[in-house]
Amino acid sequence: MVAAGLGLTLLLAACGGATGTDRSVEPSGGTGLSADLVGAGASFPEPIYLEWIGQYRDVEPGVSINYQGIGSSGGREQFIAGQVDFAGSDAFMKDDEIAAALDASGCADVLHIPTVFGGVAIAYNIAGVDQLTLDGETIAKIALGDITNVNDPAIADLNPGVELPDQALTWVHRSDGSGTTSIFTKYLADVSPDWAEQVGAGSEVDWPTGIGGDQNDGVAAAIAQQPGGIGYVSYEFANEAGLAVAAVVNADGNPVVPSTGSVSEAATSVDVPDDFRFDILGVGGEGYPIAGATWILASSCGMEPAKADALKGFLTWAITEGDGTASELNYAPLPDELQARVLDQIERINEEG
């Protein structure tokens, strides 16, 4: 269902339309920007990127943008190889990836441009259980294969008064390289010493148990089709698929469900460095603890001027005018202070020519 929905969104985006709630933009005639841009990468932000692309065609009819959600790892690989004008990634580039990109391009810098924040939901398919609370250690034990039944005492202790069935759990994870996986496994490594020692964190890990799904929509579909299925998926996809999602206990001991508001709370807790490479960990208060940013990766040199101007125009418009659409699709927009810094970063695209 999610895959079909995204396919429709892509079709409409290519035609300059919007899906779901009417988010049409009054045609402006544009400012004369003209370019065809190609991007690829994270599926986590794909719904909002396609909506923004469709709306931007009404703002700047001369700009065509083709974005393919192939996963964060694939996006970074194509960016390093110079096969795309920009990439999307839910994991910031490691130092060795940046070095490879700079070596290939001859540029002085790779630009990380955060666009929105999102939550990674723990979605489940357990008949009769409409509300479920989990903590990081329990989630880690499920993903490690140490907890295999819904009525395990560790889950029961977190859910007093909830009738938990005697039902086997099936862990569902990403089978492709994924920024969603990076966000999720960094969280587990931070809260669970067992996970940190046995598995670790990264865009791809060796899963001790479970079944794999390709991209966020594949994981959502697998959970929906598997009684007792439980796994991690970006909140936007879980919501679109109508999956139940667990409240997760944060660093202050508060069980919090993913939402635009709780992800925004998590985003305000992070100190963003000058290179915009950061994780969101140790979230307390009313913040949802499994959250992260998603980035557009762009070059500081080597782009055709028309393409560079079009990319800067699109990203500037998305950051300043796309907040409402982002919220409607369950993403958290950038806080005002961070937005101002990101706009300066956008202006650095192709600054070396």
N, C-alpha and C positions, 0 to 999 in steps of 0.2 A: 504493500500500500504506500509506504514512504517512497520507494523507488519510483512508483508510478507518479506520485505527486511531484517529485523533483523533476521527472521528465517533462511533465506538463509545465512546471515553472520555467524550465530551460527554454521550452518552445515559446512560451509567452514572453519571456525575457528577450529572446532573440527578435521578437516582433515589436518590442518596446512597450509591452503591457505589464500589468502587475497581477498577482494572484491573491485569492482570499479577500480580505477586507479591501475596499476600494482605496488604493493609495495613489491614484493617478496624479500626475504632475502636469500643470498647465504648460503646454508647449511654449517655449520662449524664443525659438528661432536660433538660439545659440549665439556664441561669440566668434564663430568661424573656426573652431577647433575641428580638425579632420585627421583621423588615423584609425587604423585597425590594430587592436591590441589583443594579444593572446596570453592568457595566464592559466596556471594549473596548480593543484595542490590540495590543501585541506578540504575534507568534506564537512567538517565541523561548522564552518561559516558559509558553506555553499548556499543555503537558503537565503541568507541576507545578501550575499554578493549578487545572486541572480536577481533578487528584487531591486537592488540598487542599480544594477546594469540596465534592467528594463526601464526604470524611471529616468535614468540619465539619458537614454535615447530621446526622451521628450525634451530634455534640457539642452542637449548638444546632439542634434541629429547626425552630425558628421562623424561622431565617434562610435565605433563598433567594438565591443569587448566580448571576447569568447573566453569564458572561464570553465575549466573542467575539474570537477572534484575527484581527483585520483588518489588522494591521501597525502599527508604532509611529507612523508619521505620521498614519494615520487615527485612532488613539487620542488623540493630542495634539490633533488638530483637533476631535474630539468633546468632549474635556474643555474646551477653550477655549470652545466653543459652549454648554457647560452641558448637553449631551445625555446624559451618563453621570454616575454617582455617583463613579466613579474611572476611571483609565485605566492601561494598562500601556505602558511604553516602554523600549526598550533604549538610547535616546539621551536624555540629560537635556535639559530644555527650554532653549532659547536665551533670552537676555535679552528679545528682542522678543516671543517666544511668552509668556513670563511676564507681560510688560507687557500683552499682549492679554487674557490670562486674568484678570488682576487688574482690568483696565478693565471687563470684562464682568461679573465677579462682585461687585466692590466689596470683595473681601477684601484683607487686608494681606499675604498670603503664599500661595504655591503650595508644597506639601510634597512633596519627593522622598523616597521611602521605598524604599531598596534591599531586595530580598528574597532573591535568590540571585546567584551568579556562574555564568557559563557560558563555554565556549570556542567559537570559530568555527573549524570544521574545514575543511581543504582536502580535499574528497572527490573521488575520481576513479574512472573506469571504464576501466581499461587491462588487457586480458587478459594474464595471466601475470605481472603485477607486483603482488606481495603487499605489498611494502615499498617506500616511496618517501620520499626526503628532499628537501626544498626549503628555500630561504631566502627572505627577504623580497624581495630584488631580483629573483630568478628568478620568484617569484609575480607581482610587478608586471609583468615583461616578458610573461608569459603573458596577463595581463589587459589589457595594452596592445596585444597582437597582435604583439609583436616576437619571441616564441617560439611556433612553430606546430606543432612536432613533438615527440613523446615523446623521441626520441633526440637532441635538440638538445645540443650540447656542454656548455652551462651546466647542464643537468639531469644529463648523464652524469658531469660532474666531481663532482657532489654524491652520486653513487650508484655508486662504484667496485664492480665485481663484479656489478652488477645488469644483466641482459640487457634492454635497453630496445628495444621494437619500433619499426620504422619506421611510425609511425601518426600521423595528423593529430590535433591537439588541438582541442577545441571548448570555449571558455570559456562557463560558465553563470553567470548573475548574477540578482539580484532585479530584477523589473520593477516592483515597487511600492515606495513609500516605506518604508524599513525601518531599524530600529535595528541589526539585524545588519549591514546595509550600512554604517552609521555606524561601528560597531566595526571592521569590516574595512578600510574606506577610511582611517580615522584611523591604523590600524597601517601601511598601505602608505605613506601620506604621511610617516610618521615614519621609515621605513626606506629609502625610495626617493625621491631628489630628482627623478627623471624623473616619477614618479607625482604627487608634490606639485605640480610645475610644470604638467603636462599635464592632470591630472584633478582632484586635490584630494580633499577629504573631505566627507562629508555623508550624510544619510539617502537622498538621491537624487543620482546623478551621471550625467554623460553618458558612457556606456560606449563605448570606442573599438572594441570587438569583442565577439562572442559572441551568445548567445541568452538570453532572459529567462524566468524562471519566477516565478509568483505565490506569495509567501510561502515559508517554509522548505520546506514539503512539496512545493511546485511545483519548486523548485530541485533537491531530492533526487530527485524523479521524473525530471526532465530528465537529470540526470547518469546515473541508472540506465539510461535508455533510449537514451543516446547513446554508442556506442563511441568512446573517446577523450575523453569528457566529463570536464571538470574544473571545479570551482567552489567557492564558499564556502557553507557551510550550518552552522547551529548543530549542535554535536556531538551533541546529544540526537537530532536528526532523522537525522543521518548514521548513528548507531548503530542507531536503529530501522529504518532502511531497509537495513541490512546493507552499507553502502558502505565501501570501503577509504578510509582517511584517511592523509594524509602526516604524517611528522614534520617539524616546522618548526624551523629553527635560531634559537635565541634570542640575546639580546644578548651572552651569554657564549660563544657559539659552540657551544652544546649542542643537538643535535637532539632535540626533545621531541615526543611524540605527545600529543594531547588526552586528558585523563582527569579524573576528579574530583580526584585528587591533584595533578596538574600545574596545573590551573586554580586550586585552592586555594593552591598555591605562588605563582602569579601574583598572587592577590588580596592576599596578605600584604605585597606589595611597594609597595602604593599608600598614599599619604597622603590620608585622607578629610577634606575640609573640612567646616565646620559646615553648609553648605547641601546636602551630600551629592551635589554635582555633580562628577564626576571621571571621568577616563579611566585605563586601565591600559596603560602604554607602557614600553618599555625593560626588559622582563622578562628576568632572567637566572637563574642557578642552575639548578634543575630545573623552573622554571616554564614553562608553555606560553605563547608570546608573543602569541597573538591571543585575547585574553580581555576580558570586560567584565561589568559589572553590569547588572541589569535593575531597573527602578523601578516602583513604584505611585505614581501622581500623585493627590494628594488636596487638598482645599481646607481652609483654616483657618476658613471661615465658610460660612453659607448652606445647610447640610444640615439635614434634619429630624433632631431628636435621636435618634429610634429608628434611623435609618439610620446616623448617625454612630457610635452605640454599637455597632451590628452590624459596621460596617467595622473599628472599632478592635478589637473582640473577635476577628474573623476573622484580622486581620493579626497580632495578638499571639499567637494560638494557632499560626498558621502559622510564625512566626519561632521560637517557643520549642518547639513540639512537632513541627514538620514536617521537621526535619533529616534523619531517617532516610529518609523518602520522597524528599526532594530528592536525596540521595546515590544511592539506588537508580535514579533516573531520570537519573543522570549530571550533576547540577548540584552546584555547590560551595556548601554553606551558609555563612552569614555567620560570620566568626571571632567568638569570644566577646566581645572588647572592642567590636567594631563592633555586635554584636547589642544590647548594653546601650544604646548610643547610639541605635540605630534604634527601640528600644522607647519611648524618650523622645519621639522624633519622631512615632511613632504616636499618642501621647497628645495631640499638638497638633491632631489632626484636629478641625475645627469648634470650636476653642478660643474663637473670637470669637462663636460662636453664630449 
